[in-house]
Amino acid sequence: IWTAAAFIFSYITAITLHHVDPALPYISDTGTVAPEKCLFGAMLNIAAVLCIATIYVRYKQVHALNPEESRIIKLNKAGLVLGLLSCFGLTVVANF
C-alpha cells in the first residue's frame, strides 16, 4: 500500500503543480522536478525499510520453525539475501 501511495501522491503533486499533463502523463516526469521527486524518493525509502523489516521477521519465523533442517536453513538464508538485495534495489530506484 505504501509503495502504491508513493506513486499516487507524487503523481497528484505533479498534476497539482502543473508539472505533468493530466490527460497524457509520463510517469517518469513525476520524478524529475521537486517537490514530487523528493516525495517519491522519501516514500520509497520508507517502503524499503518496511520491506527489510518484513523480510527479517519472516527469516526469523522460518528459522524458529525449522532449526535443524539444513536444506531449509540454506533456502531461508538465500531468501534473506535476495530480499535484502531487492530492498537495496528499491532504494537505488528511489534515489536515482
C-alpha positions as CSV (number, residue, x, y, z in Angstrom):
1,I,0.0,0.0,0.0
2,W,2.8,2.4,0.9
3,T,4.6,1.8,-2.4
4,A,1.5,2.4,-4.4
5,A,0.9,5.5,-2.4
6,A,4.3,6.8,-3.3
7,F,3.4,6.7,-7.0
8,I,-0.1,8.2,-6.4
9,F,1.0,11.0,-4.2
10,S,3.9,12.1,-6.4
11,Y,1.6,12.0,-9.4
12,I,-1.1,14.1,-7.6
13,T,1.6,16.6,-6.6
14,A,2.9,16.8,-10.1
15,I,-0.6,17.4,-11.5
16,T,-1.4,20.0,-8.8
17,L,1.7,21.9,-9.6
18,H,1.2,21.6,-13.4
19,H,4.4,19.7,-13.9
20,V,2.7,16.9,-16.0
21,D,-0.2,16.8,-18.4
22,P,-3.1,15.1,-16.6
23,A,-4.6,13.8,-19.9
24,L,-1.4,12.0,-21.0
25,P,1.1,11.9,-18.2
26,Y,4.6,10.4,-18.4
27,I,5.1,8.7,-15.0
28,S,8.9,9.3,-15.3
29,D,8.2,13.1,-15.4
30,T,6.9,13.0,-11.8
31,G,10.4,12.0,-10.7
32,T,12.3,14.9,-12.4
33,V,11.1,18.0,-10.7
34,A,11.0,18.9,-7.0
35,P,8.9,18.6,-4.8
36,E,7.4,15.4,-6.2
37,K,10.7,13.7,-6.8
38,C,11.6,14.3,-3.1
39,L,8.3,12.9,-2.0
40,F,8.7,9.9,-4.3
41,G,12.2,9.2,-3.0
42,A,11.4,9.6,0.6
43,M,8.3,7.3,0.4
44,L,10.2,4.6,-1.5
45,N,13.0,4.7,1.1
46,I,10.4,4.2,3.8
47,A,8.9,1.3,1.8
48,A,12.4,-0.3,1.6
49,V,12.8,-0.1,5.3
50,L,9.4,-1.7,5.9
51,C,10.3,-4.4,3.4
52,I,13.6,-5.1,5.2
53,A,11.7,-5.5,8.5
54,T,9.2,-7.8,6.9
55,I,11.9,-10.0,5.3
56,Y,13.9,-10.2,8.5
57,V,10.8,-11.2,10.6
58,R,9.9,-13.9,8.0
59,Y,13.5,-15.1,8.1
60,K,13.4,-15.4,11.9
61,Q,10.0,-17.2,11.7
62,V,11.2,-19.8,9.3
63,H,14.4,-20.2,11.3
64,A,12.4,-20.8,14.6
65,L,10.1,-23.3,13.0
66,N,12.9,-25.4,11.3
67,P,16.0,-25.1,13.4
68,E,17.5,-28.5,12.4
69,E,16.8,-28.9,8.6
70,S,19.9,-27.8,6.7
71,R,18.2,-27.5,3.3
72,I,15.5,-25.2,4.7
73,I,18.2,-23.1,6.5
74,K,20.1,-22.7,3.3
75,L,17.0,-21.7,1.3
76,N,16.0,-19.3,4.1
77,K,19.4,-17.6,4.0
78,A,19.2,-17.3,0.3
79,G,15.7,-15.8,0.6
80,L,17.0,-13.3,3.1
81,V,19.9,-12.3,0.8
82,L,17.7,-11.9,-2.2
83,G,15.1,-9.9,-0.2
84,L,17.8,-7.5,1.1
85,L,19.2,-7.1,-2.4
86,S,15.7,-6.3,-3.6
87,C,15.3,-3.7,-1.0
88,F,18.6,-2.2,-1.9
89,G,17.5,-2.0,-5.5
90,L,14.3,-0.2,-4.4
91,T,16.4,2.5,-2.7
92,V,18.5,2.9,-5.8
93,V,15.4,3.4,-7.9
94,A,14.1,5.9,-5.3
95,N,17.2,8.0,-5.2
96,F,18.4,7.9,-8.8
